[in-house]
Amino acid sequence: MTDHFKAVLRTDLDRNLNFTEETIEILDNKISVYDDNKNKILEIDNIEKLDIEYGISICKLIAIDKDKKIFEVAYFTKKKADNIQKIVDEFNLKAKTEIIEKEEKKRSKKEIYGFLIQIIKKYKKELTLITIIFIIAIVINLIPPYLTALLINKVLISKTPSLNEFIIIIFLMLISSIISRFLYLIGNSLLNITQTKIRKGIRELLLEHIIFNDVSFIEKYSTSTLIARYQSDIEEIDGFIAYDLPFIIIDTLSLVGTLIILFYYYHF
């Protein structure tokens, strides 16, 4: 048993009604409020009573001191109302107890990257195939510039130009361009199909999260906010997995290949 009253609780709104967490510490008849950066923003002594004013979706914690002066302590959504009401009841009963609310665990960058890796693993075959096709297309696309140099050196400015060499070089340039365009067409088609699958999978994951969440989650965020966040998150994740990631690999390998070719020609 303890000989004093102590409570630590966290809101999900700040005093400007932004979705920012504030921490309330109550020690006997003293209340201290801290912002999200742990800076003290309010301190009240000689508190006699606590109360909650309930709104449609937002609630307000009220403190009344010995002089009957009323203070607005903090704001929160109905998601937090039950827990805070228990603390208010215990305080008003002059109970000697400690109530420490555990801090909600926030997703770390490691967990977020793990989530992305899980999605990537699910479509790794499609993404690998698309990457290989684009790499082959880029390699073939480097052939026409090389053939153009040969055409200039061995035919156009040569003292003994050969018609056969001219025809062969033009034919190879034409074939390599057609194959390159064809591979780009196949790659883009597969990319669009994979993108549709990824977007569908992400939608199912996010909808499952929203549907099976607590009702207070809907009260905390407006419908328009949820829809906007839902769409933007899908676009961001889909864009990273289906476009950014493959082309980062492709561009990196293309750069390495170009450097290898330049190094080869420099020495040989």
C-alpha positions as CSV (number, residue, x, y, z in Angstrom):
1,M,0.0,0.0,0.0
2,T,1.1,3.6,-0.6
3,D,0.4,6.7,1.5
4,H,-0.2,9.0,-1.3
5,F,-2.1,9.3,-4.6
6,K,-0.1,9.2,-7.8
7,A,-1.3,8.9,-11.4
8,V,0.4,9.3,-14.8
9,L,-1.8,9.4,-17.9
10,R,-1.5,10.4,-21.5
11,T,-3.9,12.2,-23.7
12,D,-4.2,11.9,-27.4
13,L,-4.9,15.6,-28.0
14,D,-3.0,18.7,-27.1
15,R,-4.6,21.9,-25.9
16,N,-4.9,23.1,-29.5
17,L,-6.8,19.9,-30.3
18,N,-4.0,18.6,-32.5
19,F,-3.4,14.8,-32.4
20,T,-0.4,15.2,-30.2
21,E,0.2,13.4,-27.0
22,E,0.4,15.2,-23.6
23,T,1.4,13.7,-20.3
24,I,-0.5,14.4,-17.0
25,E,1.1,13.7,-13.7
26,I,-1.0,13.9,-10.5
27,L,0.7,13.7,-7.1
28,D,-1.8,14.1,-4.3
29,N,-3.3,17.5,-4.9
30,K,-0.9,18.7,-7.5
31,I,-1.2,18.4,-11.3
32,S,1.6,18.8,-13.8
33,V,1.1,18.7,-17.6
34,Y,3.9,18.1,-20.1
35,D,3.9,18.4,-23.9
36,D,5.1,15.8,-26.4
37,N,8.7,17.1,-25.9
38,K,8.5,16.6,-22.0
39,N,8.3,20.4,-21.4
40,K,6.1,21.4,-18.5
41,I,3.2,23.5,-19.8
42,L,0.9,23.6,-16.8
43,E,1.1,23.2,-13.1
44,I,-1.8,23.4,-10.6
45,D,-1.7,23.1,-6.8
46,N,-4.3,22.5,-4.1
47,I,-6.7,20.5,-6.3
48,E,-9.8,19.4,-4.5
49,K,-11.8,17.7,-7.3
50,L,-11.4,16.4,-10.9
51,D,-14.2,16.2,-13.4
52,I,-14.7,15.3,-17.1
53,E,-16.8,17.3,-19.5
54,Y,-18.0,15.0,-22.3
55,G,-18.5,16.2,-25.8
56,I,-19.6,14.5,-29.0
57,S,-16.1,13.2,-29.8
58,I,-13.8,15.3,-27.6
59,C,-13.7,15.3,-23.8
60,K,-12.1,17.8,-21.4
61,L,-10.4,17.1,-18.0
62,I,-11.4,19.8,-15.4
63,A,-9.6,20.5,-12.1
64,I,-11.2,22.5,-9.2
65,D,-9.0,23.9,-6.5
66,K,-9.8,24.7,-2.9
67,D,-10.9,28.2,-3.9
68,K,-13.5,26.7,-6.3
69,K,-11.5,28.0,-9.2
70,I,-11.9,25.9,-12.4
71,F,-8.9,24.9,-14.6
72,E,-9.0,23.2,-18.0
73,V,-6.3,20.6,-17.7
74,A,-6.3,18.6,-20.9
75,Y,-8.3,17.4,-23.9
76,F,-8.7,13.9,-25.2
77,T,-10.9,11.7,-27.4
78,K,-13.5,9.2,-26.1
79,K,-10.9,6.4,-26.7
80,K,-9.2,7.7,-23.5
81,A,-12.3,8.6,-21.6
82,D,-12.8,5.3,-19.7
83,N,-9.2,5.1,-18.3
84,I,-9.2,8.8,-17.4
85,Q,-12.6,8.5,-15.7
86,K,-11.2,5.7,-13.4
87,I,-8.4,8.0,-12.4
88,V,-10.8,10.9,-11.7
89,D,-13.0,8.6,-9.6
90,E,-10.1,7.4,-7.6
91,F,-8.8,10.9,-7.0
92,N,-12.2,12.2,-5.9
93,L,-12.5,9.3,-3.4
94,K,-9.2,10.4,-1.9
95,A,-7.8,6.9,-2.5
96,K,-4.2,6.2,-1.7
97,T,-3.0,4.4,-4.8
98,E,-0.7,4.6,-7.8
99,I,-2.0,4.4,-11.4
100,I,0.7,4.6,-14.1
101,E,-0.5,4.3,-17.7
102,K,1.9,2.5,-19.8
103,E,3.2,4.4,-22.8
104,E,1.8,3.2,-26.1
105,K,4.5,1.5,-28.2
106,K,5.2,3.3,-31.4
107,R,6.3,1.5,-34.5
108,S,10.0,1.7,-34.9
109,K,11.7,2.2,-38.3
110,K,12.8,-1.4,-38.0
111,E,9.2,-2.6,-37.8
112,I,8.2,-0.4,-40.7
113,Y,11.0,-1.7,-42.9
114,G,10.0,-5.3,-41.8
115,F,6.5,-4.6,-43.0
116,L,7.8,-3.4,-46.4
117,I,10.1,-6.4,-46.6
118,Q,7.2,-8.8,-46.0
119,I,5.3,-7.3,-48.9
120,I,8.4,-7.4,-51.1
121,K,9.0,-11.1,-50.3
122,K,5.4,-11.8,-51.4
123,Y,6.1,-10.4,-54.8
124,K,9.8,-11.1,-55.1
125,K,9.5,-13.4,-58.1
126,E,7.5,-10.8,-60.1
127,L,9.8,-8.0,-59.1
128,T,13.0,-10.0,-59.8
129,L,11.7,-10.9,-63.3
130,I,10.8,-7.3,-64.0
131,T,14.2,-6.1,-62.9
132,I,16.0,-8.7,-65.0
133,I,13.9,-7.7,-68.1
134,F,14.7,-4.0,-67.7
135,I,18.4,-4.7,-67.1
136,I,18.6,-6.7,-70.3
137,A,16.7,-4.0,-72.1
138,I,19.1,-1.3,-70.9
139,V,22.1,-3.5,-71.9
140,I,20.7,-4.0,-75.4
141,N,19.9,-0.3,-75.5
142,L,23.6,0.5,-75.1
143,I,24.4,-1.4,-78.4
144,P,23.1,1.3,-80.9
145,P,25.5,4.0,-79.6
146,Y,28.4,1.5,-79.9
147,L,27.3,0.5,-83.4
148,T,27.0,4.2,-84.3
149,A,30.6,4.7,-83.4
150,L,31.6,1.7,-85.6
151,L,29.4,3.1,-88.4
152,I,31.3,6.4,-88.3
153,N,34.8,5.0,-88.0
154,K,34.5,2.0,-90.4
155,V,32.1,3.3,-93.0
156,L,31.4,7.0,-93.1
157,I,34.9,8.3,-92.6
158,S,36.8,5.2,-93.7
159,K,38.9,5.5,-96.9
160,T,37.7,2.1,-97.9
161,P,34.0,1.9,-96.9
162,S,32.3,-1.4,-97.1
163,L,28.7,-1.8,-98.1
164,N,28.4,-5.1,-96.3
165,E,29.6,-3.6,-93.1
166,F,27.2,-0.7,-93.5
167,I,24.2,-3.1,-94.0
168,I,25.3,-5.3,-91.1
169,I,25.7,-2.4,-88.7
170,I,22.3,-0.8,-89.7
171,F,20.6,-4.2,-89.4
172,L,22.1,-4.8,-85.9
173,M,21.1,-1.3,-84.8
174,L,17.5,-1.9,-86.0
175,I,17.3,-5.4,-84.4
176,S,18.7,-4.1,-81.0
177,S,16.3,-1.2,-81.0
178,I,13.3,-3.4,-81.7
179,I,14.3,-6.0,-79.0
180,S,15.0,-3.2,-76.5
181,R,11.6,-1.6,-77.1
182,F,9.9,-5.0,-77.0
183,L,11.5,-5.8,-73.6
184,Y,10.5,-2.4,-72.2
185,L,6.9,-3.1,-73.4
186,I,6.9,-6.5,-71.6
187,G,8.5,-5.0,-68.5
188,N,6.0,-2.2,-68.2
189,S,3.1,-4.6,-68.7
190,L,4.4,-6.9,-66.0
191,L,5.1,-3.9,-63.8
192,N,1.5,-2.7,-64.2
193,I,0.1,-6.2,-63.3
194,T,2.4,-6.4,-60.3
195,Q,1.4,-2.9,-59.2
196,T,-2.2,-3.9,-59.3
197,K,-1.6,-7.0,-57.1
198,I,0.5,-5.0,-54.6
199,R,-2.1,-2.3,-54.3
200,K,-4.8,-4.9,-53.8
201,G,-2.8,-6.6,-51.1
202,I,-2.0,-3.3,-49.3
203,R,-5.7,-2.3,-49.4
204,E,-6.7,-5.6,-47.8
205,L,-4.1,-5.1,-45.0
206,L,-5.1,-1.5,-44.3
207,L,-8.9,-2.3,-44.4
208,E,-8.4,-5.2,-42.0
209,H,-6.5,-2.9,-39.6
210,I,-9.3,-0.2,-39.8
211,I,-12.2,-2.7,-39.6
212,F,-10.9,-4.7,-36.6
213,N,-9.7,-1.6,-34.7
214,D,-11.5,-0.2,-31.7
215,V,-14.6,2.0,-32.5
216,S,-12.8,4.9,-30.7
217,F,-10.2,4.8,-33.5
218,I,-12.9,6.1,-35.9
219,E,-13.9,8.7,-33.4
220,K,-10.3,9.9,-33.0
221,Y,-9.8,10.5,-36.7
222,S,-12.4,12.0,-39.1
223,T,-13.6,10.0,-42.1
224,S,-12.0,12.4,-44.5
225,T,-8.6,12.0,-42.7
226,L,-8.8,8.2,-42.7
227,I,-9.7,8.1,-46.5
228,A,-6.9,10.6,-47.4
229,R,-4.4,8.7,-45.3
230,Y,-5.6,5.4,-46.7
231,Q,-5.1,6.5,-50.3
232,S,-1.8,8.3,-49.7
233,D,-0.3,5.3,-47.7
234,I,-1.3,2.9,-50.5
235,E,0.3,5.2,-53.2
236,E,3.5,5.7,-51.2
237,I,4.1,2.0,-50.4
238,D,3.0,0.9,-53.9
239,G,5.2,3.5,-55.6
240,F,8.2,2.5,-53.5
241,I,7.9,-1.3,-54.0
242,A,6.7,-1.3,-57.6
243,Y,8.7,1.6,-59.1
244,D,11.4,3.1,-56.8
245,L,12.9,-0.2,-55.6
246,P,13.3,-2.0,-59.0
247,F,14.6,1.2,-60.7
248,I,17.1,1.9,-57.9
249,I,18.5,-1.6,-58.5
250,I,18.4,-1.1,-62.3
251,D,20.0,2.4,-62.3
252,T,22.7,1.2,-59.9
253,L,23.6,-1.9,-62.0
254,S,23.5,0.3,-65.2
255,L,25.9,2.7,-63.6
256,V,28.2,-0.2,-62.6
257,G,28.0,-1.7,-66.1
258,T,28.8,1.7,-67.7
259,L,31.8,2.1,-65.5
260,I,33.0,-1.4,-66.3
261,I,32.7,-0.7,-70.1
262,L,34.5,2.6,-69.8
263,F,37.3,1.0,-67.7
264,Y,37.5,-1.8,-70.3
265,Y,37.9,0.6,-73.3
266,Y,40.3,2.8,-71.4
267,H,42.7,-0.2,-70.9
268,F,42.1,-2.0,-74.1
